[in-house]
Amino acid sequence: MHQQTIFDSIIQRTKPETHRFVQKNLAIVAEVSRLMKEKGWTQKELAKKLQKTDSEVSKWLSGLHNLTLKSITKLEAVLEADLLEVPQNHASQMKTVHNVLNEKQPK
């Protein structure tokens, strides 16, 4: 079987959510790498700022690790950037939810 045919066969058998997971994970890793380059940081420096081991950050940046929301948020805080941008149509909904949650509740 030709190599491209094998690849196509694997892609066809892969669940749509797996495709999305891989795309989003690689997009996050690419953005982290871009931001690190922009800041002139090495992977070792990023690990130190995250208070993580070099090997753990290496695993995160491999593109194969299942990043948790907590680890993504920690990366965002250290890099001072959003890695998961909220689509514009959801931004106003989030603001509304935020306002409701911050209203004083009657006693």
N, C-alpha and C positions, 0 to 999 in steps of 0.2 A: 504494500500500500504506500502511496506517495506521502511524503511528510506533510504537505499541505492538507491532504485529504484526512489524515489522522487528526490534525489540528482542528479542522472543520467539524469532524465527528465529535470531538471532545467538546467543542463550543456548543454544538447543538444539544448535547446531553446535559449541559450545565444549566442549573436553575437560574431564572432571571434575577432573583435576589442575590445569588452568588456573583453574577456579573456586576450588579450595583455595588456590592460590598467591595469587590476588588477595585472598581473604578474610584469609589470614594476614598478608600484606604490609600491608594496610590496618589490621589489628588492631595490628600492631607500631607503625605510624606514629601511630595514634590514642593508643596508650599513651605513646609518646615525647612527643607533643604535650601529653598530660595531665600527665606528669611535669615537663615544661618549665614549664608554667603553674603547677604546684604550687610549683616552685622559684623562680619569677619570672625564668626565663631567657629570653632572646631566642634566635632562631636563630643570630645572630652569636656570642653567648656560648657556645652549645653547640659551634659550629664551633671556636672558640678552645680550648675544653676538650678537644675531640677532636683538636686539631692538624690540622684539615682546613680547606679553603677554604669560604667561605660558599656558593659555588655547588655544591660537592660535597654539603654537608649539605642544601642546598635540593633537590638531585636525590634524595637519600636520602628526604627527607620528602615527596616528591611522591606517593608511593604507587605509582609506576610503576617505580621502580628495583629491580633484583634484588639485594636485600641479601645479602651473604655472611655466613656464620657468624662470620667474623672481625669484620666491621663491626657485627654485632648484639652480639657480645661486648664490643666496645669501647664501644658505646652503653650497655650494661648496667653496665660498670665506671664510666663517667663519671656515669651517672644513679643509680648505686647501687640498681639494681632489676633484677628478672628480667623480661625481655621475652618469653621463651619458657618458660612454666611447664611443668614436667614433671608429667604426670598422676600422681595418688597411687599407682596400681597399679604404676607404673614406678619410683617413688622407692625402694622397698625393693630392687628389682632392681639399681638403680644403686649403692646402698649396699653390696650384696653384691659387685658387681664391683669397687668401690673397695677394699673390704677385701681381696679376693683379690690385687689388683694391689699393694697395700701390704705384703703378707706378705713376710717375708724369704725369698728363694729359697735353697735349699740350694746350697752351693758344691761 
